[in-house]
Amino acid sequence: MFSMETSKKTAQVCIRCARCIDACPMGLNPVNIMTTMKTMPVDKAKIKLLNPCACDECDKCNSVCPSNIDLATIVKRAKIVAKLP
């Protein structure tokens, strides 16, 4: 029997393989965006420089990540931060 619980993958630590960077059609660096978003307080100026608003939300970063990190959600959150005054 198929269960949604057994199909979920657990996120691991980023291994810095750069597959997400290679897969991004917009030329973004999801690893740098993730690292910047984890730093508290979040550096809005640095987030803006990383240009998360260019993300077209194709989800390719998630599909290639061997660590199962939800990079697309992190980049979406970074887009919100980048739009703050």
N, CA, C and O atoms as CSV, one atom per row, in Angstrom:
chain,resi,resn,atom,element,x,y,z
A,1,MET,N,N,0.844,-1.176,0.000
A,1,MET,CA,C,0.000,0.000,0.000
A,1,MET,C,C,0.894,1.245,0.000
A,1,MET,O,O,1.883,1.317,0.730
A,2,PHE,N,N,0.535,2.195,-0.811
A,2,PHE,CA,C,1.293,3.444,-0.920
A,2,PHE,C,C,0.868,4.399,0.185
A,2,PHE,O,O,-0.319,4.563,0.467
A,3,SER,N,N,1.858,5.024,0.802
A,3,SER,CA,C,1.581,5.984,1.867
A,3,SER,C,C,2.357,7.258,1.606
A,3,SER,O,O,3.531,7.210,1.238
A,4,MET,N,N,1.708,8.398,1.794
A,4,MET,CA,C,2.386,9.684,1.618
A,4,MET,C,C,3.526,9.816,2.625
A,4,MET,O,O,4.555,10.415,2.315
A,5,GLU,N,N,3.357,9.275,3.802
A,5,GLU,CA,C,4.382,9.377,4.837
A,5,GLU,C,C,5.659,8.659,4.420
A,5,GLU,O,O,6.755,9.157,4.681
A,6,THR,N,N,5.543,7.510,3.784
A,6,THR,CA,C,6.734,6.763,3.399
A,6,THR,C,C,7.382,7.330,2.149
A,6,THR,O,O,8.539,7.022,1.864
A,7,SER,N,N,6.659,8.159,1.390
A,7,SER,CA,C,7.222,8.709,0.167
A,7,SER,C,C,7.975,10.021,0.403
A,7,SER,O,O,8.707,10.475,-0.476
A,8,LYS,N,N,7.807,10.625,1.563
A,8,LYS,CA,C,8.489,11.877,1.861
A,8,LYS,C,C,9.974,11.624,2.081
A,8,LYS,O,O,10.362,10.647,2.721
A,9,LYS,N,N,10.794,12.513,1.544
A,9,LYS,CA,C,12.228,12.406,1.735
A,9,LYS,C,C,12.646,13.398,2.811
A,9,LYS,O,O,12.123,14.511,2.878
A,10,THR,N,N,13.573,12.997,3.636
A,10,THR,CA,C,14.064,13.852,4.693
A,10,THR,C,C,15.225,14.687,4.180
A,10,THR,O,O,16.163,14.158,3.582
A,11,ALA,N,N,15.161,15.978,4.412
A,11,ALA,CA,C,16.238,16.867,3.990
A,11,ALA,C,C,17.490,16.608,4.813
A,11,ALA,O,O,17.429,16.351,6.015
A,12,GLN,N,N,18.609,16.683,4.141
A,12,GLN,CA,C,19.903,16.481,4.773
A,12,GLN,C,C,20.692,17.784,4.689
A,12,GLN,O,O,20.171,18.799,4.229
A,13,VAL,N,N,21.914,17.757,5.121
A,13,VAL,CA,C,22.806,18.908,5.038
A,13,VAL,C,C,23.274,19.069,3.595
A,13,VAL,O,O,23.534,18.084,2.904
A,14,CYS,N,N,23.378,20.312,3.152
A,14,CYS,CA,C,23.865,20.597,1.800
A,14,CYS,C,C,25.304,20.094,1.656
A,14,CYS,O,O,26.154,20.388,2.497
A,15,ILE,N,N,25.571,19.342,0.598
A,15,ILE,CA,C,26.914,18.808,0.362
A,15,ILE,C,C,27.710,19.659,-0.630
A,15,ILE,O,O,28.813,19.285,-1.028
A,16,ARG,N,N,27.149,20.797,-1.025
A,16,ARG,CA,C,27.823,21.749,-1.920
A,16,ARG,C,C,28.220,21.124,-3.268
A,16,ARG,O,O,29.303,21.382,-3.794
A,17,CYS,N,N,27.325,20.306,-3.806
A,17,CYS,CA,C,27.601,19.636,-5.079
A,17,CYS,C,C,27.404,20.558,-6.276
A,17,CYS,O,O,27.930,20.290,-7.357
A,18,ALA,N,N,26.652,21.641,-6.094
A,18,ALA,CA,C,26.368,22.651,-7.121
A,18,ALA,C,C,25.419,22.169,-8.219
A,18,ALA,O,O,25.314,22.817,-9.260
A,19,ARG,N,N,24.744,21.072,-8.015
A,19,ARG,CA,C,23.776,20.607,-9.023
A,19,ARG,C,C,22.637,21.606,-9.198
A,19,ARG,O,O,22.143,21.804,-10.308
A,20,CYS,N,N,22.225,22.233,-8.100
A,20,CYS,CA,C,21.134,23.217,-8.173
A,20,CYS,C,C,21.558,24.432,-8.996
A,20,CYS,O,O,20.757,25.004,-9.735
A,21,ILE,N,N,22.811,24.814,-8.862
A,21,ILE,CA,C,23.327,25.962,-9.623
A,21,ILE,C,C,23.349,25.625,-11.107
A,21,ILE,O,O,22.935,26.431,-11.940
A,22,ASP,N,N,23.836,24.431,-11.432
A,22,ASP,CA,C,23.890,23.994,-12.827
A,22,ASP,C,C,22.500,23.851,-13.437
A,22,ASP,O,O,22.309,24.102,-14.627
A,23,ALA,N,N,21.526,23.446,-12.614
A,23,ALA,CA,C,20.169,23.207,-13.115
A,23,ALA,C,C,19.352,24.481,-13.284
A,23,ALA,O,O,18.366,24.486,-14.021
A,24,CYS,N,N,19.743,25.555,-12.618
A,24,CYS,CA,C,18.933,26.772,-12.632
A,24,CYS,C,C,18.978,27.462,-13.990
A,24,CYS,O,O,20.039,27.918,-14.417
A,25,PRO,N,N,17.838,27.543,-14.672
A,25,PRO,CA,C,17.808,28.196,-15.985
A,25,PRO,C,C,17.972,29.714,-15.909
A,25,PRO,O,O,18.222,30.375,-16.918
A,26,MET,N,N,17.827,30.258,-14.694
A,26,MET,CA,C,17.947,31.703,-14.518
A,26,MET,C,C,19.347,32.107,-14.054
A,26,MET,O,O,19.628,33.292,-13.876
A,27,GLY,N,N,20.218,31.125,-13.861
A,27,GLY,CA,C,21.592,31.408,-13.464
A,27,GLY,C,C,21.750,31.823,-12.005
A,27,GLY,O,O,22.720,32.488,-11.642
A,28,LEU,N,N,20.798,31.429,-11.179
A,28,LEU,CA,C,20.863,31.779,-9.759
A,28,LEU,C,C,21.745,30.791,-8.998
A,28,LEU,O,O,22.077,29.716,-9.499
A,29,ASN,N,N,22.113,31.177,-7.785
A,29,ASN,CA,C,22.895,30.316,-6.918
A,29,ASN,C,C,22.063,30.012,-5.668
A,29,ASN,O,O,22.165,30.716,-4.664
A,30,PRO,N,N,21.242,28.963,-5.734
A,30,PRO,CA,C,20.387,28.633,-4.601
A,30,PRO,C,C,21.153,28.349,-3.310
A,30,PRO,O,O,20.627,28.584,-2.222
A,31,VAL,N,N,22.379,27.852,-3.410
A,31,VAL,CA,C,23.177,27.569,-2.219
A,31,VAL,C,C,23.499,28.867,-1.489
A,31,VAL,O,O,23.347,28.943,-0.270
A,32,ASN,N,N,23.941,29.890,-2.218
A,32,ASN,CA,C,24.240,31.176,-1.588
A,32,ASN,C,C,22.981,31.822,-1.014
A,32,ASN,O,O,23.018,32.427,0.057
A,33,ILE,N,N,21.886,31.691,-1.726
A,33,ILE,CA,C,20.619,32.242,-1.233
A,33,ILE,C,C,20.234,31.545,0.071
A,33,ILE,O,O,19.854,32.202,1.040
A,34,MET,N,N,20.331,30.224,0.096
A,34,MET,CA,C,19.997,29.460,1.301
A,34,MET,C,C,20.901,29.859,2.467
A,34,MET,O,O,20.419,30.084,3.578
A,35,THR,N,N,22.189,29.947,2.222
A,35,THR,CA,C,23.140,30.300,3.276
A,35,THR,C,C,22.848,31.693,3.828
A,35,THR,O,O,22.897,31.907,5.039
A,36,THR,N,N,22.548,32.623,2.955
A,36,THR,CA,C,22.244,33.991,3.377
A,36,THR,C,C,20.935,34.043,4.155
A,36,THR,O,O,20.817,34.792,5.125
A,37,MET,N,N,19.960,33.259,3.739
A,37,MET,CA,C,18.678,33.237,4.436
A,37,MET,C,C,18.795,32.611,5.827
A,37,MET,O,O,17.992,32.919,6.708
A,38,LYS,N,N,19.772,31.745,6.036
A,38,LYS,CA,C,19.947,31.098,7.342
A,38,LYS,C,C,20.647,32.007,8.348
A,38,LYS,O,O,20.565,31.778,9.555
A,39,THR,N,N,21.329,33.029,7.859
A,39,THR,CA,C,22.046,33.947,8.738
A,39,THR,C,C,21.061,34.906,9.379
A,39,THR,O,O,20.273,35.549,8.685
A,40,MET,N,N,21.101,35.006,10.701
A,40,MET,CA,C,20.196,35.904,11.410
A,40,MET,C,C,20.968,37.062,12.018
A,40,MET,O,O,22.011,36.833,12.631
A,41,PRO,N,N,20.509,38.272,11.876
A,41,PRO,CA,C,19.367,38.662,11.045
A,41,PRO,C,C,19.728,38.564,9.564
A,41,PRO,O,O,20.892,38.687,9.181
A,42,VAL,N,N,18.719,38.344,8.756
A,42,VAL,CA,C,18.931,38.207,7.317
A,42,VAL,C,C,19.425,39.536,6.750
A,42,VAL,O,O,18.860,40.594,7.025
A,43,ASP,N,N,20.478,39.459,5.961
A,43,ASP,CA,C,21.056,40.637,5.322
A,43,ASP,C,C,20.264,40.940,4.039
A,43,ASP,O,O,20.520,40.350,2.989
A,44,LYS,N,N,19.307,41.860,4.139
A,44,LYS,CA,C,18.439,42.173,2.993
A,44,LYS,C,C,19.226,42.651,1.782
A,44,LYS,O,O,18.896,42.305,0.648
A,45,ALA,N,N,20.261,43.442,2.018
A,45,ALA,CA,C,21.067,43.955,0.913
A,45,ALA,C,C,21.746,42.809,0.162
A,45,ALA,O,O,21.796,42.809,-1.068
A,46,LYS,N,N,22.264,41.845,0.902
A,46,LYS,CA,C,22.929,40.706,0.259
A,46,LYS,C,C,21.919,39.849,-0.501
A,46,LYS,O,O,22.198,39.375,-1.602
A,47,ILE,N,N,20.746,39.657,0.096
A,47,ILE,CA,C,19.687,38.899,-0.596
A,47,ILE,C,C,19.348,39.579,-1.914
A,47,ILE,O,O,19.225,38.912,-2.941
A,48,LYS,N,N,19.195,40.893,-1.895
A,48,LYS,CA,C,18.865,41.613,-3.130
A,48,LYS,C,C,19.939,41.427,-4.183
A,48,LYS,O,O,19.627,41.297,-5.367
A,49,LEU,N,N,21.209,41.410,-3.771
A,49,LEU,CA,C,22.308,41.203,-4.717
A,49,LEU,C,C,22.277,39.808,-5.346
A,49,LEU,O,O,22.716,39.624,-6.481
A,50,LEU,N,N,21.761,38.836,-4.610
A,50,LEU,CA,C,21.666,37.466,-5.127
A,50,LEU,C,C,20.489,37.295,-6.090
A,50,LEU,O,O,20.352,36.251,-6.728
A,51,ASN,N,N,19.651,38.310,-6.192
A,51,ASN,CA,C,18.565,38.396,-7.175
A,51,ASN,C,C,17.575,37.226,-7.174
A,51,ASN,O,O,17.315,36.652,-8.231
A,52,PRO,N,N,17.023,36.865,-6.028
A,52,PRO,CA,C,16.064,35.757,-6.017
A,52,PRO,C,C,14.792,36.052,-6.808
A,52,PRO,O,O,14.078,35.129,-7.200
A,53,CYS,N,N,14.506,37.328,-7.043
A,53,CYS,CA,C,13.291,37.682,-7.795
A,53,CYS,C,C,13.360,37.221,-9.252
A,53,CYS,O,O,12.343,37.208,-9.946
A,54,ALA,N,N,14.539,36.846,-9.714
A,54,ALA,CA,C,14.681,36.326,-11.078
A,54,ALA,C,C,14.197,34.878,-11.181
A,54,ALA,O,O,14.022,34.352,-12.280
A,55,CYS,N,N,13.985,34.245,-10.037
A,55,CYS,CA,C,13.545,32.845,-10.027
A,55,CYS,C,C,12.179,32.708,-10.701
A,55,CYS,O,O,11.244,33.447,-10.395
A,56,ASP,N,N,12.083,31.750,-11.620
A,56,ASP,CA,C,10.797,31.523,-12.291
A,56,ASP,C,C,10.018,30.367,-11.653
A,56,ASP,O,O,8.993,29.930,-12.177
A,57,GLU,N,N,10.527,29.877,-10.506
A,57,GLU,CA,C,9.864,28.842,-9.710
A,57,GLU,C,C,9.632,27.546,-10.495
A,57,GLU,O,O,8.583,26.912,-10.375
A,58,CYS,N,N,10.628,27.169,-11.297
A,58,CYS,CA,C,10.532,25.945,-12.101
A,58,CYS,C,C,10.747,24.681,-11.275
A,58,CYS,O,O,10.369,23.590,-11.701
A,59,ASP,N,N,11.355,24.822,-10.090
A,59,ASP,CA,C,11.576,23.713,-9.158
A,59,ASP,C,C,12.696,22.758,-9.578
A,59,ASP,O,O,12.825,21.671,-9.015
A,60,LYS,N,N,13.502,23.155,-10.559
A,60,LYS,CA,C,14.598,22.287,-10.999
A,60,LYS,C,C,15.643,22.111,-9.909
A,60,LYS,O,O,16.263,21.052,-9.811
A,61,CYS,N,N,15.843,23.135,-9.091
A,61,CYS,CA,C,16.816,23.031,-7.995
A,61,CYS,C,C,16.431,21.906,-7.040
A,61,CYS,O,O,17.293,21.162,-6.573
A,62,ASN,N,N,15.144,21.784,-6.752
A,62,ASN,CA,C,14.681,20.715,-5.866
A,62,ASN,C,C,14.836,19.348,-6.507
A,62,ASN,O,O,15.196,18.381,-5.836
A,63,SER,N,N,14.568,19.265,-7.787
A,63,SER,CA,C,14.584,17.957,-8.444
A,63,SER,C,C,15.983,17.363,-8.562
A,63,SER,O,O,16.120,16.147,-8.690
A,64,VAL,N,N,17.023,18.191,-8.520
A,64,VAL,CA,C,18.386,17.670,-8.656
A,64,VAL,C,C,19.139,17.576,-7.334
A,64,VAL,O,O,20.236,17.018,-7.295
A,65,CYS,N,N,18.585,18.100,-6.267
A,65,CYS,CA,C,19.296,18.150,-4.985
A,65,CYS,C,C,19.388,16.759,-4.346
A,65,CYS,O,O,18.368,16.183,-3.967
A,66,PRO,N,N,20.620,16.215,-4.225
A,66,PRO,CA,C,20.763,14.893,-3.611
A,66,PRO,C,C,20.520,14.909,-2.101
A,66,PRO,O,O,20.333,13.858,-1.489
A,67,SER,N,N,20.523,16.095,-1.507
A,67,SER,CA,C,20.268,16.221,-0.067
A,67,SER,C,C,18.798,16.482,0.240
A,67,SER,O,O,18.422,16.630,1.403
A,68,ASN,N,N,17.967,16.539,-0.796
A,68,ASN,CA,C,16.520,16.732,-0.649
A,68,ASN,C,C,16.151,18.016,0.080
A,68,ASN,O,O,15.175,18.053,0.829
A,69,ILE,N,N,16.933,19.070,-0.140
A,69,ILE,CA,C,16.651,20.366,0.471
A,69,ILE,C,C,15.594,21.066,-0.371
A,69,ILE,O,O,15.680,21.073,-1.599
A,70,ASP,N,N,14.614,21.645,0.273
A,70,ASP,CA,C,13.552,22.360,-0.434
A,70,ASP,C,C,14.048,23.767,-0.796
A,70,ASP,O,O,13.616,24.764,-0.217
A,71,LEU,N,N,14.949,23.817,-1.751
A,71,LEU,CA,C,15.562,25.082,-2.164
A,71,LEU,C,C,14.548,26.045,-2.758
A,71,LEU,O,O,14.645,27.256,-2.554
A,72,ALA,N,N,13.581,25.520,-3.486
A,72,ALA,CA,C,12.587,26.383,-4.129
A,72,ALA,C,C,11.817,27.212,-3.104
A,72,ALA,O,O,11.545,28.389,-3.338
A,73,THR,N,N,11.469,26.612,-1.980
A,73,THR,CA,C,10.764,27.347,-0.924
A,73,THR,C,C,11.670,28.403,-0.303
A,73,THR,O,O,11.226,29.511,-0.004
A,74,ILE,N,N,12.931,28.061,-0.111
A,74,ILE,CA,C,13.884,29.027,0.453
A,74,ILE,C,C,14.046,30.211,-0.486
A,74,ILE,O,O,14.097,31.356,-0.037
A,75,VAL,N,N,14.127,29.949,-1.779
A,75,VAL,CA,C,14.271,31.040,-2.756
A,75,VAL,C,C,12.990,31.874,-2.793
A,75,VAL,O,O,13.059,33.096,-2.923
A,76,LYS,N,N,11.828,31.239,-2.682
A,76,LYS,CA,C,10.564,31.987,-2.629
A,76,LYS,C,C,10.534,32.929,-1.425
A,76,LYS,O,O,10.076,34.067,-1.530
A,77,ARG,N,N,11.022,32.451,-0.290
A,77,ARG,CA,C,11.079,33.306,0.904
A,77,ARG,C,C,12.068,34.448,0.701
A,77,ARG,O,O,11.841,35.568,1.158
A,78,ALA,N,N,13.164,34.152,0.014
A,78,ALA,CA,C,14.158,35.189,-0.278
A,78,ALA,C,C,13.564,36.253,-1.194
A,78,ALA,O,O,13.913,37.428,-1.085
A,79,LYS,N,N,12.680,35.858,-2.084
A,79,LYS,CA,C,12.009,36.840,-2.955
A,79,LYS,C,C,11.211,37.832,-2.116
A,79,LYS,O,O,11.196,39.029,-2.406
A,80,ILE,N,N,10.557,37.334,-1.086
A,80,ILE,CA,C,9.779,38.196,-0.195
A,80,ILE,C,C,10.709,39.179,0.514
A,80,ILE,O,O,10.419,40.372,0.598
A,81,VAL,N,N,11.825,38.664,1.022
A,81,VAL,CA,C,12.793,39.516,1.713
A,81,VAL,C,C,13.345,40.571,0.757
A,81,VAL,O,O,13.492,41.733,1.132
A,82,ALA,N,N,13.648,40.173,-0.466
A,82,ALA,CA,C,14.228,41.096,-1.444
A,82,ALA,C,C,13.268,42.239,-1.794
A,82,ALA,O,O,13.710,43.316,-2.196
A,83,LYS,N,N,11.988,42.016,-1.647
A,83,LYS,CA,C,11.002,43.045,-1.969
A,83,LYS,C,C,10.711,43.983,-0.800
A,83,LYS,O,O,9.998,44.975,-0.955
A,84,LEU,N,N,11.268,43.665,0.369
A,84,LEU,CA,C,11.063,44.532,1.525
A,84,LEU,C,C,11.843,45.842,1.345
A,84,LEU,O,O,12.904,45.852,0.720
A,85,PRO,N,N,11.318,46.944,1.893
A,85,PRO,CA,C,12.031,48.222,1.755
A,85,PRO,C,C,13.311,48.251,2.560
A,85,PRO,O,O,14.024,49.254,2.550
